[in-house]
Amino acid sequence: METSRRARVAAVLALILASGACTYPLTSEPPADTSSSDSQTALPESPVADFFAHEMLNRGAPAVVVQIKVRGHEWSQAYGSQDVETGEPVVVTDRIQAGGITQSMVAVSVLKLVQEGKLGLEDPVTDYFPEFEQLVHPPGPVTIRSLLNHSSGLPDAPEAILKAMPPKQAIDTRFSIQDYLRMAGTVPWAHANFQLFRYSDANYFVLAAIVQKLRGRSIGDVLDANIFAPLGMSHTSLAAEPDRDARDMIQSYEFIDGERINASQPEYLIASPAEGVISTVGDINTFYAALMQGRLLTANTLRDMQTMWQEDHGLGLQRWNDECTNGFYYGYGGSTWFASIALSTSDGSRQIAMSFAYPSDTEKHLESTDGSGQPEFEQLREVAIAAMNGLC
């Protein structure tokens, strides 16, 4: 088993090196140490995570943050600058775009409604959201479950959005749930049997509309009441308005048509129930630990959430092999102007949350926020898995 884990780490490092020349160590001085100062609770550093973080800085990433927790012990580290324009050093408690991790949180709020008997997983969406048919023109009934596990076949909106406007305008445009779904509704459905995996952020816009109707509050307020406030996740929000003047947000930039724009809190992501949560690696680990330990959902509901469909997608969760236990890691990942991922064991005893702001010259893909087609995100995922498998 130990030989297998070492081989995997070596393979991951080879993957990183194959994608760009590495000059590690990259700086004459190490980054500021932001790990726990308590020697009784601190873990040794993760070599694979540390190596990857330095490599991403070498490629131009402004900042990388990581927190690993193993049975009450922690190693956390921040690399780079919170803002390349000011040179302010990043700290591990600085906020990031959580990206697709948002979907795990929205799924919990949906499943709480199921537990309360206010919603059924096999119920047709139109029972709760009659506008659905007019907005997206489904070829047949769509269930709540199929939205949660991306088997609905619902098209996503970015393809239509990028046909309607140039990328810079799209990034600067805030889409309501109805506006986003109306754009998705102009894209043809790929199939009509609702049994094939098709990742689509639009699924979670529909789910948010249903949660809002049943709770009578915005999806951001529901997440705060269901998750953020009870768990003390004070750095996490799905806010209706950006707080761009806040001093604890890592700044991400992108070049579009020769102009560098700040994409740390773009209008496109504001209040997005698929990608819009702003958080920290520490808060994200807090969330998944609480979820896996049964503090957010009942055991039966959590088993439903962990039941995988195609592409290792469950109900707002993804799954990866845990080589330490021959079990599974659960969590989520995604790619916006940050690449972020979180993995947790099924009992929450081992965890990693890791994120970096993309180099400003990276070509982003609004139409693949699951990270597909984004090699840096795919490397991040492999690094997170290897780091976890090295901490049995």
C-alpha positions in Angstrom: 0.0 0.0 0.0 2.8 2.4 0.9 4.6 1.7 -2.4 1.3 2.4 -4.2 0.8 5.7 -2.5 4.4 6.8 -3.3 4.0 5.8 -6.9 0.8 7.9 -7.1 2.6 10.9 -5.6 5.4 10.5 -8.1 2.9 10.2 -11.0 1.2 13.4 -9.8 4.5 15.3 -9.7 5.4 14.0 -13.1 2.0 15.3 -14.4 2.7 18.7 -13.0 6.2 18.8 -14.5 5.0 17.6 -17.8 2.7 20.6 -18.0 5.3 23.3 -17.4 8.9 23.6 -16.4 9.5 23.7 -12.7 12.3 25.5 -10.9 11.4 24.4 -7.4 12.5 25.8 -5.0 11.3 28.9 -6.7 12.2 31.7 -4.3 15.2 32.4 -2.1 12.9 32.9 0.9 10.1 30.5 1.9 6.6 31.8 2.1 5.3 33.1 5.5 4.4 30.1 7.7 0.7 30.2 8.4 0.4 26.7 9.8 -0.6 26.1 13.4 2.0 27.1 15.9 0.9 24.5 18.4 3.3 21.6 17.9 0.8 19.2 19.5 -1.9 19.9 16.9 0.2 20.7 13.8 0.8 18.2 11.0 4.0 18.1 8.9 3.7 19.8 5.6 2.3 17.9 2.6 5.1 17.7 0.1 2.9 17.2 -2.9 0.6 20.2 -2.0 3.7 22.3 -1.2 5.3 21.4 -4.5 2.2 22.1 -6.5 1.7 25.5 -4.8 5.2 26.6 -5.7 4.7 25.4 -9.2 1.5 27.4 -9.6 3.2 30.5 -8.3 5.9 29.9 -10.9 3.3 29.8 -13.6 1.9 33.1 -12.5 -0.9 32.3 -10.1 -1.3 35.2 -7.6 -2.0 33.0 -4.6 -2.5 29.4 -3.4 -4.2 28.4 -0.1 -4.5 25.0 1.5 -5.8 23.5 4.7 -5.3 19.8 5.6 -6.9 18.3 8.7 -6.3 14.8 10.0 -8.0 13.6 13.2 -7.7 16.9 15.0 -4.3 17.9 13.6 -3.9 20.6 11.0 -1.5 21.9 8.4 -2.4 25.0 6.6 -0.4 27.3 4.3 -0.8 30.4 2.2 1.5 31.2 -0.8 1.9 34.3 -2.9 0.1 37.7 -2.7 -3.5 38.5 -1.8 -3.2 41.2 -4.5 -0.4 41.3 -7.1 -1.1 45.0 -7.5 -0.3 45.8 -3.8 2.0 43.0 -3.0 0.0 42.3 0.2 0.9 38.8 1.4 -1.9 36.2 1.4 -3.0 34.5 4.6 -4.8 31.2 4.8 -8.0 32.9 6.1 -8.3 35.0 3.0 -11.5 34.4 1.0 -11.8 32.6 -2.3 -14.4 31.8 -4.9 -15.7 28.4 -3.8 -17.0 27.6 -7.3 -18.8 24.3 -7.6 -18.5 23.6 -3.9 -21.6 25.9 -3.8 -23.6 23.0 -5.2 -22.9 20.8 -2.2 -24.3 23.6 0.0 -27.4 24.2 -2.1 -28.0 20.4 -2.2 -28.0 20.3 1.6 -30.7 23.0 1.7 -32.8 21.0 -0.9 -32.4 17.8 1.1 -33.5 19.5 4.3 -36.8 20.2 2.5 -37.0 16.6 1.6 -36.4 15.6 5.2 -39.2 17.9 6.2 -41.6 16.3 3.8 -42.0 19.6 1.8 -40.3 18.1 -1.3 -39.8 14.7 -2.9 -36.7 13.6 -4.9 -38.9 12.0 -7.5 -41.3 14.9 -7.7 -41.6 16.7 -11.1 -39.9 20.1 -11.0 -43.1 21.8 -12.3 -44.9 20.9 -9.1 -42.9 23.6 -7.4 -41.7 25.8 -10.3 -44.4 26.0 -13.0 -42.3 28.5 -15.0 -39.8 25.8 -15.7 -41.4 24.6 -18.9 -41.8 28.1 -20.3 -38.2 29.0 -19.5 -36.3 25.9 -20.7 -38.8 23.9 -22.8 -38.0 20.4 -21.5 -38.9 17.4 -23.8 -40.5 15.6 -20.8 -40.8 15.6 -17.0 -37.7 16.4 -15.0 -37.4 15.4 -11.3 -35.7 17.0 -8.4 -33.2 14.1 -8.2 -32.1 14.5 -11.8 -31.3 18.2 -11.1 -29.2 17.3 -8.1 -27.1 14.7 -9.9 -26.9 16.4 -13.3 -28.9 13.7 -15.1 -31.8 16.0 -16.2 -30.2 16.8 -19.6 -30.9 20.5 -19.0 -28.6 22.6 -21.2 -26.4 25.3 -19.6 -26.5 29.0 -20.3 -22.9 30.0 -21.1 -23.0 28.9 -24.7 -26.0 31.1 -25.4 -24.6 34.0 -23.2 -21.3 34.0 -25.2 -23.3 34.1 -28.5 -25.3 37.0 -27.2 -22.4 39.1 -25.9 -18.6 39.3 -25.8 -16.8 37.7 -22.8 -16.1 41.0 -21.0 -19.7 42.0 -21.1 -20.8 38.5 -19.9 -18.5 38.7 -16.9 -19.9 42.2 -16.1 -23.5 41.0 -16.3 -25.5 39.8 -13.4 -28.1 37.1 -14.3 -31.2 36.5 -12.2 -32.4 32.9 -11.9 -35.0 33.5 -14.6 -32.6 35.3 -16.9 -30.0 32.5 -16.6 -32.6 29.8 -17.3 -34.1 31.8 -20.2 -30.7 31.8 -21.8 -30.3 28.1 -21.1 -33.6 27.5 -22.7 -32.3 28.7 -26.1 -29.8 25.8 -26.2 -31.1 22.5 -27.6 -31.6 19.6 -25.2 -29.1 16.8 -26.0 -31.3 13.9 -25.1 -34.8 13.2 -24.0 -34.4 10.1 -21.8 -33.0 11.9 -18.7 -30.5 9.1 -18.0 -27.3 10.6 -19.3 -24.9 12.7 -17.3 -24.7 16.3 -18.5 -23.1 18.8 -16.2 -25.0 22.0 -16.1 -25.0 24.9 -13.7 -28.6 25.6 -14.7 -29.7 22.6 -12.7 -28.8 24.4 -9.5 -30.5 27.6 -10.6 -33.7 25.6 -10.9 -33.1 24.1 -7.4 -32.5 27.5 -6.0 -35.7 28.8 -7.4 -37.6 25.9 -5.7 -35.8 26.5 -2.4 -36.6 30.2 -2.5 -40.3 29.5 -3.2 -40.7 27.0 -0.4 -38.7 29.0 2.2 -39.8 32.4 1.2 -36.3 33.8 1.4 -33.3 34.2 -1.0 -31.1 31.2 -1.5 -28.2 33.1 0.2 -30.3 33.7 3.3 -31.4 30.0 3.3 -27.8 28.8 3.2 -26.9 31.2 6.0 -29.7 29.9 8.2 -29.2 26.2 7.3 -25.4 26.0 7.2 -23.2 29.1 7.6 -24.5 30.5 10.9 -25.0 27.2 12.7 -21.5 26.0 11.8 -19.9 29.4 12.6 -18.7 29.8 9.0 -18.3 33.6 9.5 -16.2 34.1 6.4 -18.7 32.4 4.0 -21.6 33.9 2.1 -23.7 33.7 -1.0 -24.3 37.4 -1.0 -26.8 39.3 -3.2 -24.2 42.2 -3.5 -20.5 42.0 -3.8 -18.1 43.5 -1.1 -15.3 44.4 -3.4 -13.7 46.7 -0.9 -13.2 44.0 1.6 -9.5 43.5 2.5 -9.7 39.7 3.0 -10.4 38.6 -0.5 -7.7 37.1 -2.8 -7.7 39.1 -6.0 -7.9 37.3 -9.3 -7.3 38.9 -12.7 -7.9 38.0 -16.4 -6.8 39.5 -19.6 -9.6 40.1 -22.1 -8.9 41.8 -25.4 -5.6 43.1 -24.0 -7.2 44.6 -20.9 -6.6 43.2 -17.4 -9.8 43.0 -15.4 -10.4 42.2 -11.8 -12.5 39.0 -11.7 -12.4 38.3 -7.9 -16.1 39.0 -7.5 -17.5 39.4 -11.1 -21.1 40.3 -11.6 -21.5 36.9 -13.5 -21.0 35.0 -10.2 -22.9 37.3 -7.8 -25.6 35.2 -6.0 -25.0 32.3 -8.4 -26.5 29.2 -6.7 -24.1 27.0 -8.8 -20.8 28.8 -8.4 -21.2 32.0 -6.3 -20.3 31.2 -2.7 -17.3 33.1 -1.3 -15.5 31.2 1.5 -12.2 30.2 3.0 -10.5 26.8 2.9 -11.1 26.5 6.7 -14.8 27.2 6.4 -15.1 24.7 3.5 -13.5 22.0 5.6 -15.8 22.9 8.5 -18.8 22.4 6.1 -17.8 19.0 4.8 -16.8 17.7 8.2 -20.2 18.6 9.6 -21.9 17.0 6.6 -20.0 13.8 6.8 -20.5 13.5 10.6 -24.3 13.8 10.3 -24.6 17.3 11.8 -26.5 18.7 8.8 -28.6 15.8 7.5 -29.9 12.5 8.8 -28.0 9.3 8.1 -30.5 8.1 5.5 -30.5 11.5 3.7 -26.7 11.6 3.7 -26.7 8.1 2.1 -29.0 9.4 -0.6 -26.6 12.3 -1.2 -23.6 9.9 -1.4 -25.3 7.5 -3.9 -23.4 8.0 -7.1 -24.9 8.4 -10.6 -22.6 8.7 -13.7 -19.3 10.4 -13.6 -19.1 9.8 -9.9 -21.7 12.4 -9.1 -24.2 12.0 -6.3 -26.7 14.6 -5.1 -24.4 17.6 -4.9 -21.3 15.5 -4.1 -18.5 14.0 -6.1 -16.5 10.9 -5.1 -12.9 9.7 -5.3 -11.1 6.5 -4.2 -9.6 6.6 -0.7 -6.5 4.3 -0.9 -6.1 4.5 2.9 -9.3 2.7 3.7 -10.4 1.3 0.3 -13.4 3.6 0.8 -14.2 6.9 -0.7 -13.6 10.6 -0.4 -16.5 12.9 -0.8 -16.5 16.6 -1.7 -16.6 18.8 -4.8 -14.5 21.0 -7.0 -14.9 23.6 -9.7 -13.2 26.2 -11.8 -14.2 29.8 -12.1 -11.5 32.5 -11.8 -10.2 30.3 -9.0 -9.7 26.5 -9.0 -11.0 25.1 -5.8 -11.5 21.6 -4.4 -12.4 19.9 -1.2 -12.2 16.2 -0.2 -13.3 14.6 3.0 -13.3 11.0 4.3 -16.8 9.5 4.9 -16.3 10.2 8.7 -14.8 13.7 8.3 -11.6 12.6 10.0 -9.2 13.5 7.1 -9.8 16.5 4.9 -8.2 18.8 2.4 -9.4 22.1 0.9 -7.2 23.8 -1.6 -7.6 26.8 -4.0 -5.6 29.0 -6.2 -6.4 32.1 -8.3 -5.6 31.4 -11.9 -2.7 33.2 -13.6 -4.2 36.2 -15.4 -3.2 34.9 -18.8 -5.1 31.6 -18.4 -7.9 31.1 -20.8 -11.0 30.7 -18.8 -14.0 28.7 -20.0 -17.4 29.9 -18.7 -18.9 26.9 -20.3 -16.9 24.4 -18.3 -17.1 25.5 -14.7 -16.8 21.8 -13.6 -13.1 22.1 -14.5 -13.3 20.0 -17.7 -10.8 21.3 -20.3 -8.9 23.2 -17.6 -5.6 21.3 -17.1 -4.6 23.3 -14.0 -7.8 22.3 -12.2 -7.3 18.6 -13.2 -3.8 18.8 -11.7 -5.3 20.4 -8.5 -7.7 17.5 -8.2 -4.9 14.9 -8.6 -2.7 16.7 -6.1 -5.6 16.8 -3.5 -6.2 13.1 -3.9 -2.5 12.3 -3.6 -2.1 14.5 -0.6 -5.0 12.7 1.2 -3.7 9.3 0.3 -0.3 10.3 1.7 -1.9 11.0 5.1 -3.2 7.7 6.2 
